[in-house]
Amino acid sequence: MAPGQVISIRLDGNQLASQHTGQGKIPIFAETEGKFFPKVVEAQIEFVKGPNGKVSTLVLHQNGQKISMARLSDAEAEKTLRRQRERWAQNSPSRSASVPSNFRLTLRCRR
């Protein structure tokens, strides 16, 4: 995963879903409390809570790597997603970028 990549986690109806930058959303399923997995790729998503009891970090376990991603504030998440939509529109005029507006958790890779 490249620096600046974003993963958004949100509740889609009754199903938790993950959406990576430039990709479609995929359902994720509970393995244990705080650990989830998608069925379409071999990976695990772990949510780490901070001292306040809220999720502060997401750890993506995939291809032998552990990638930690810090939670963004709502304002930073919206700013990041707005820039992505603008970039997609500039780079792909025929492609309509659809990003849901009700994100629950948005994180950025800082590697």
C-alpha positions in Angstrom: 0.0 0.0 0.0 1.5 3.3 -1.1 1.8 6.4 1.2 -1.3 8.5 1.1 -3.6 5.6 0.5 -6.9 5.8 2.3 -9.1 3.0 3.7 -12.7 3.9 4.7 -14.6 1.6 7.0 -18.4 2.1 7.2 -21.6 0.3 8.0 -23.5 -0.5 4.8 -26.9 -1.6 6.0 -26.1 -4.4 8.4 -22.7 -5.2 6.8 -19.4 -3.6 7.7 -17.5 -2.7 4.5 -13.9 -1.6 3.6 -13.1 0.7 0.7 -9.5 1.4 -0.4 -8.5 4.4 -2.5 -9.7 3.9 -6.1 -11.4 0.5 -5.3 -14.9 -0.6 -4.7 -16.2 -1.4 -1.3 -15.9 -5.0 0.0 -17.7 -6.6 2.9 -15.7 -7.5 6.0 -16.6 -10.1 8.5 -15.9 -10.4 12.3 -13.3 -13.0 13.2 -13.0 -11.9 16.9 -13.8 -8.6 18.6 -11.7 -6.0 16.8 -10.5 -8.3 14.1 -12.2 -8.6 10.7 -11.5 -10.2 7.3 -12.7 -9.9 3.7 -13.7 -13.0 1.8 -12.4 -11.8 -1.5 -8.7 -11.4 -0.6 -6.5 -13.0 2.1 -6.1 -10.2 4.7 -7.1 -9.3 8.2 -8.1 -5.9 9.5 -7.5 -5.2 13.2 -8.9 -2.2 15.0 -6.8 -0.8 17.9 -8.5 1.3 20.5 -6.8 4.3 22.1 -7.0 5.4 25.8 -10.4 6.9 25.2 -11.9 3.6 24.1 -12.4 4.7 20.5 -10.6 3.1 17.5 -7.5 5.1 16.8 -5.5 2.8 14.5 -6.2 0.2 11.9 -3.7 -2.6 11.3 -3.9 -4.2 7.9 -2.3 -7.7 7.8 -1.7 -8.8 4.2 1.0 -10.6 2.2 3.1 -11.0 5.4 3.0 -7.2 6.1 1.5 -5.3 9.0 0.5 -1.8 7.9 -0.7 0.6 10.6 -3.0 3.4 9.7 -4.0 6.3 12.0 -7.6 7.4 12.2 -8.2 10.8 10.5 -10.4 13.5 12.0 -13.7 14.0 10.2 -12.5 17.3 8.8 -9.2 15.7 7.5 -11.1 12.7 6.1 -13.5 15.0 4.1 -10.6 17.1 2.8 -8.6 14.0 1.7 -11.7 12.5 0.0 -12.5 15.8 -1.7 -8.9 16.0 -3.1 -9.2 12.4 -4.3 -12.5 13.1 -6.1 -10.9 16.1 -7.8 -7.9 14.1 -8.9 -10.1 11.3 -10.2 -12.1 13.8 -12.2 -9.0 15.3 -13.7 -7.3 12.0 -14.5 -10.4 10.1 -15.7 -13.0 12.4 -17.2 -15.2 9.6 -18.4 -15.1 7.8 -15.0 -17.6 8.8 -12.3 -16.1 8.6 -8.9 -18.6 7.6 -6.2 -17.5 8.0 -2.6 -20.1 7.4 0.1 -20.6 10.5 2.4 -21.3 8.6 5.6 -17.8 7.2 6.5 -17.4 5.7 10.0 -13.6 5.5 10.0 -11.1 6.9 7.5 -7.3 6.2 7.8 -4.2 7.1 5.9 -1.1 5.0 5.4 1.9 6.9 6.7 4.8 4.6 5.6 
